[in-house]
Amino acid sequence: MYNKAVLDNGLRVLTSTMPHSRSVCLAIFVGAGSCYESKEEAGISHFAEHLFFKGTEQRPTAKAISEDIEGVGGIINAGTDKEITVFWCKVASPHFSIALDVLSDLLLNSRFDNKDIEQERHVIMEEINMNLDLPQQRVSMLIDELLWPEQPLGREVTGYKETVSSITREHLLNYVARRYMPNNTVLSIAGNIQHEEAIAQIEPLFNKWAAGELMTGYITNDKQREARLRIEPKDIEQAHLCLAVHGYSHSHPQRFTIDLLNTVLGGGMSSRLFTEIRENRGLAYDIHSYTEHFLDSGSFGIYAGIDPAKVEIALAAILEEVSKIKQGITTTELTRAKELSKGRLYLRFEDSQNVALWYGGQEILTRQILDIDDVISIVDAITVVELKEVAEEILTDSGLNLAVTGPAKEEKPLRKLLKI
């Protein structure tokens, strides 16, 4: 399903040929994210990502970069997460060379001009303000701080006003020099393109990029001895809550089991949480669960937007469903969850961008790639016994974390409910 080549400088290139597609997507993954930042430089990965789009010698402005891609009907963007930064571009297949030239140019030749840095600093400050004003985003930040207090995983990707305001050009260039190296990068391509053709165009653009010594890993501590609760008062119409426990890493053998447990509990409109909390009780419009996987950690969480007067009732109902799932699920539920998971995966693979992200993401994070058929086989083999064992392992009283933002509530009644 894919081909892989490693250039002399360590750059890994993956291609997945989709002959019936009219598009091609290029995704450049770099092992740079908020987990690799010191507390004082929080947000520098995200800051750097913004500046890569501000101009090169060949394309001196952000407009020049976007015009080259939008001028052929393409899309270009990037995103920073806790463990990776990804730059991607999707174009019609005949314009592959243009997309490759633009991405390589901004990655290798960005100027990081002082004027651009100061302007973008203000832009990021507004992004931070926006996130603070979005209660769904804010409660997500709060739950991460509870799950991983004083740890890189608990810090916000965009950073904080105090840290972003103090980052200098020298800080940015030093950070880029230690994280943006070919041996810490994966170029993943999917669409109507042949492997040999792609490599022939990639090598001349990237072969002068020098490899360097890479620092890997970051501090993670999942040990938790008692339930944690944090309430952040906010004068808004809804109370937004996140209930979460520690989960599994990218490489954990039960990673797909916890994902399937998530599907049963809160993944989709036929899930237990949606059916009970929204359809049967009418307590929430948005209620869902989710999983996150990192190098040495993970999380399993539930989000809900609730009437402030009914937070205690809703929390009790949610915890009741969490308690019930520890008692096991039916074979019918397991079959439905498997088919939902497999079906969504099949649908994702119809889009060249999703395919590029699928292969590249696995390569940069684990250096082990599971193809779609590998995952289907793993999912098909999961049993109700395994789901029960996982639920019993991770869903414990002492492992609960609850974050709430919205009209202020007293902690005491909510803390009393934190039992499953």
N, C-alpha and C positions, 0 to 999 in steps of 0.2 A: 504493500500500500504506500510505501515511501522509500526514498533513497537517501543515503547519508554520505557526505564527504567531509573530511576535516582538512582545512588548508594548513600550510606549513606553520603559520603563526598561531594555530589552535582554534581558529574560527570554525564552528560547526555549521554545516549547511544541510538542511533537510528539504527535500522536494517531494511533493505528492501530486502526481499528474491526474488531472480530472478532464479527460478528453472531450466530454460533452458540455463543459462549462465555457461560457463566453468571457469569463473574468479570470484574473489572477490576483492573489493577495500575497503581499510580502510582509512578514512580521519579524522585526529584529528585537530579540529578547536580551536584556542585559541584567546580570545579577547585581542590580543596584536598587535599593529600596530602603524604607525607613528603619528596617531592622539592622541595617549596617551603619547607622548613624550614631554618633555620640549624643548624649542628652542635650549638649550645648548646640549641636548643629541640626537639631530636629527640623525636618522639612527640606533639607538640602537636596535630597534626591529629586523631590518634586520640583523644586526651584530650578535645578539643572535641566530637567525635562522641558520645562517651559522655554528656557533659553536656547535650546537646540533649534527651536523654530523661529528664532529672531533674525537670523541672517548669516550668510557665509560670504566669502569673497566673490564667488560666482553668482550667488543669489543674495544680494545685500540686505534685503528686507523680508519680513514675514509675508508680505503680499507677494513678492516674487516667488517664494517657495510654494505658497498655496496656488498661485496662478498657473504654475507649471503642471500641477496635478489636476486642478479643477478645469484647466483649459482643455483637457482630454476627457473630461467627465468623471474623473476619479475622486477618491476620498482619501484624505491623509489625516492621521491623528496619532495620539500617544496617550499613555496612562502610566501612572506610578502606583505601585502597591507596596505591601510590606516587604516582600522579598525580591520583586522584579520590577523593571521598567520595560515597557514594550512600545516600540514605534511601528506603526503599520500603515500600509497604503494598499488600496484596492482599486484596480483599473481594468478596463477592457484588455483582453489578452494582447492585442497588437501594441499596446503601450507599456509593456513590461520594462523595456529598456529605460524609459523615462522615469518610471517609478523607482527603479533600482538606482539610477543616477541621483535622483533627489534624496532618497533615504541615505545613501552612502555619503553624499555631500554634507548633509546636515549633521550626520553622526561624526564625521571625521574632520570637518572644516568649519564648524561653528565658531564665531568670533568672540562670543561672551563679552560684548562691548559694554563699557561702564554705563553708558546712557541707557542701553536696553535693560541692564540689570536693575537700575533704579526704577525704571518704568514698570518692569515686570514685578518688582517687589510690591508696588501698590496694587497691581492686579491680583497678586496672591493674597494680599491682606483682605481684599474684597471677597475672594473665594473663601477665606477663613470665616469672614463675617457671615457670608451666605450659609455656610455649613452650620454655624452656631444658631442661625435663625431657622434652620430646618429641623424640626423635632425628631423626625425619623433618623436623620443623620447624627444629631446630637446624642440620642440615646444609644446609638451604635458605638459612638466614641466612649460613652460612659461604661458600657458593658465590657469593652476591651480593657479599660483601665481597671475594672474589678477583676477580670480574669487574669490579667498579667500586670499587677501593680509594680511600678518602678522597673519595668522591663521594656525592651524594645518593641515587643508585640503589643504592648499596651499604649504606645504612643501614636498620635494621629499622623497620618501620612503627609498631610499638608504642612505639618509643623504648627508652631504657635507664633503669635505676634511678636513675642519677645525674641524668639530664636530667628525668625525670618528677618526681623529688622536688623539683626547683627551680622548676618552672613555677608561676607565680602567677595569680591572677584577672586581673590587669592584662595579663599576657602573653597569656592566652587571649582576652580581649576585643579586644586589639590585633590578634591573628592573625585572629580572626573578621572584624573590620572590614576587613582588607585582602584577604581571600580570599572571604568570603561576600557576594557582590554579585550582583544580578540579571544583570548582563552577564557573569558568570562561572558561570552556572547554566542548566541545562536541565531542564525538567519533561517527562518522557516518560510517556505513558499508553497502555495497550493493553487491549482487552477490549470488552465490549458497551456502548460509549458513542459518541455522535456528537461530531464535532469542535466544532460550533457550541455544543452544549450544554455541553461541557467548558470552552470559552473563556469563556462567559457566567458560569460560576461561579468561574473562576480569576482573572479580571481584578479583581474587587472585593477579593479577598484579598491580591493581590500588587502592586497598582498604586501603593501608597505606599512601596514598597521602593525606596530611592534607589540609582542606579547610582554607580560610583566609578571612579577610575583604577586599572587593573589591570596588575600586573607579570607578564610571561609568560616562560616559558623557565627553564632551569636548566642548570648546568654538567654536561656529559657528555664523557667521554674513553674511547673504545674501543681506543685504541692499546695494543698488547701485543707485546712483543718476544721473550718466552720463556714456556715453560709455567710455571704456578704451582701450588703444592701446599700444602695446610694440613691437618694432622691435629690433632683435638681429642680427647684420651683421655677415655673415659667407661666406667665399669664396668657394662656392660650385656651382654645376650646376643648381640646382632647388631652387626656393623659396618655403618654406613649411609654410602653414598657418593653423591656427585653429581659427574658429569663434564660440563663445559659449555664452550661457546665463545660468542663474541659472535654475535648474529644480526641481524635486521632490524627497522626501526622500523614504526610503524603505517602509514606512507605509502610505504614502500619498494615499488617495482614488483614485486619478487620475494617479497613477504610471503607470498602464498598458495602459492608454490612451496616455500618452506621449511616451511610447514605440512604440505604434502603429503609432503615428504621425511620429516618427523617421523612421519606416519602409517605410512609404509613401515617405518621403522626401529623405532619403539617405541610406536605407537598402536594398542592393541587386542590381542586374543589371537591374531591371525593375523600379527602383526608379526614382523620378523626377530629382534629381541631377545627377545621372549617365547618364540618358537619355539625359538631356540637356547639361551638362557641358562636358561630355566625348563624347557621341555618336553624338550629333548634332553640337557641337561647336569645339570639339577636343582640349579643353583647358587643360585637365589633364588626366593622366593615372590612378592615384588613387584619387578618390573622394568619400567620404562616410560621413554619419552622425552617431552619437552614443549617448547613454544616460548613465549616471552614477547615482546610487542611494546610499545615505549614511544615517546615523541615523537621521539627522535633516536637510539634504540638498541634493542637486543633481545638475546635469548639463545636458545640451542638446547642443551638439557640432557638428561641421562640420570640417573635415580635407581635405586638397587638396595639392598636389604637382604640382607647376605651373612653367612655363617658366618665369624667372625674368622680362622679357620685357612685360609680359602679366598679371602681378599681378593685376593691376587696372581693366583691362577688366574682368578677371576671378572673382574678388571680386564683381564687379558690377553685373555680371551674377548670382553669388551665392545669393547675397542679393535680387535680383529680384525673384528668386525661393522661398526664405524665405518669401518675401512679398506676393507672390501669394498664398502660403499655408495658410496664415491668412484669405484669402477670402473663404476658404473651399475646400473640396475634393469631388470627385464624389462617388457615391455608388459603382461603379465598382472598383475604387481604394481601397475603404474600404474593399470590399470583397477579393480582391487580397492580401491586406496587412494582413488581418486576416488569410487567408489560408497559407500564407508564414510563419507567426509567429507560427501558430499551427503546421504546418508541421515540422518546424525546432525543435520545442519542442518535438514532437513525436520521431524524429530521435535521439535527445540527449538521450532519455530514453532507447535506445537500448544498451547503454554502462554503465557498472557498475560504472566506475569512475564518470561519469556525474550524475548518480543517487545519489551516496554518497555525492557529492558536493552540489546537489540540496537540499537535506533534511538538511544536516549539516549546510550549509550556512544560511538557513532561521532560523534554531533553534538558532544559536549563535548570529545572528544579531537582530532578532525580537521576538524570542520565540513563534512565530506563524507560522505554516507550512501550506502552500497551496499545495495541491496535484495537479497533472497535470490536472485532471478533473475540479478542482476548477478554475484554471487559464483559461482553455478553455471556461468555462461558463462565466467568466468575460470578456474575449476578445470578445466572440460572442455577448455580450450585448452592446458593445460600439457603439455609433452612430456617424454619421457625425457631428451632432450638438455639441457633446462633444469634438470632435477633434478640431472643430473651436473655441470653448470656451477656450480650453487649449492653442491653438496657439496664440490667442489674449491676453491671460494672460501673457505668458512667453516671447513672441517675441515682445519686445519693443525697441525703439531707445536707451533709457537710460540704458537698460539692456545688451547691446551688449558688447562683449569683443573680441578683435582681437589680436592674437599673430602671429608674422612672424619671421622666421629665414631663412637666405640665403643672397644673394647679396643685399647690403644695398639699401633701398628705403627711400625717404623722407616721413615723417609722414603725412604732411599736405594733400596731395591728397587722401591718404587712409582714413584719419579721416573724410574728407568731404563726403566719400561714406557711412559712418556708419549710415545709415538710412533705415528703412523698413516701 
